[in-house]
Amino acid sequence: TPVITSTGGSLPEVAGNAALVVDPLDVEAIQRAIEKLDVDDALREELSAQGRIQSDRFSPAVYATRVAEVYKKVLG
């Protein structure tokens, strides 16, 4: 599913290239993003494909590996 997300917090980092990122207080920017997704089939397909790739970065297996790396680094 194509995503429009906020510039706030860690959302741009989590979304990566898989979302349109807009200022949550800029109503016109939100409107433009919605209209862009509405008319651009290729963009919707690309964001959907990128979303599947980006979500893999946050899988339980990847998380477990990253936590293990931190423990190895801290505990030696």
C-alpha positions in Angstrom: 0.0 0.0 0.0 1.5 3.4 -0.9 2.0 5.6 2.1 2.0 9.3 2.9 3.7 9.9 6.2 4.8 12.8 8.4 8.2 14.5 8.7 7.8 14.1 12.5 9.9 11.9 14.7 11.5 8.8 13.2 8.8 8.3 10.5 11.0 9.5 7.5 13.7 7.1 8.6 11.3 4.2 9.0 9.6 4.9 5.7 12.8 5.4 3.8 12.1 5.7 0.0 8.8 3.9 0.5 6.6 6.9 1.2 5.8 10.4 0.4 6.9 12.5 3.4 5.0 15.7 4.2 4.9 18.3 6.9 1.9 17.3 9.1 0.9 20.9 9.6 1.0 21.8 5.9 -2.5 21.0 4.6 -1.6 21.9 1.0 1.4 19.5 1.1 -0.9 16.7 2.3 -3.4 17.5 -0.4 -0.7 17.5 -3.1 0.6 14.1 -1.9 -2.9 12.6 -1.9 -3.6 14.0 -5.4 -0.2 12.7 -6.6 -1.0 9.2 -5.4 -4.4 9.4 -6.9 -3.3 10.2 -10.5 0.1 8.4 -10.7 -0.2 4.7 -11.1 3.5 4.2 -11.5 4.2 6.1 -8.3 1.7 3.9 -6.4 3.3 0.8 -7.7 6.8 2.0 -6.9 6.0 3.0 -3.4 4.2 -0.3 -2.8 7.3 -2.2 -4.1 9.6 0.0 -2.0 7.4 -0.6 1.0 7.9 -4.4 0.8 11.7 -3.9 0.6 11.7 -1.3 3.4 9.6 -3.6 5.7 12.2 -6.3 5.4 14.6 -4.0 7.3 12.4 -4.2 10.3 11.7 -7.9 10.3 12.0 -9.9 13.6 15.0 -11.7 12.2 16.8 -8.5 11.3 15.9 -7.0 14.7 17.3 -10.0 16.5 20.5 -9.8 14.5 20.9 -6.1 15.3 20.3 -6.7 19.0 22.8 -9.5 19.1 25.4 -7.2 17.4 24.9 -4.6 20.1 25.3 -7.2 22.9 28.5 -8.5 21.3 29.8 -5.0 21.0 29.0 -4.0 24.6 29.9 -7.3 26.3 32.9 -8.0 24.1 
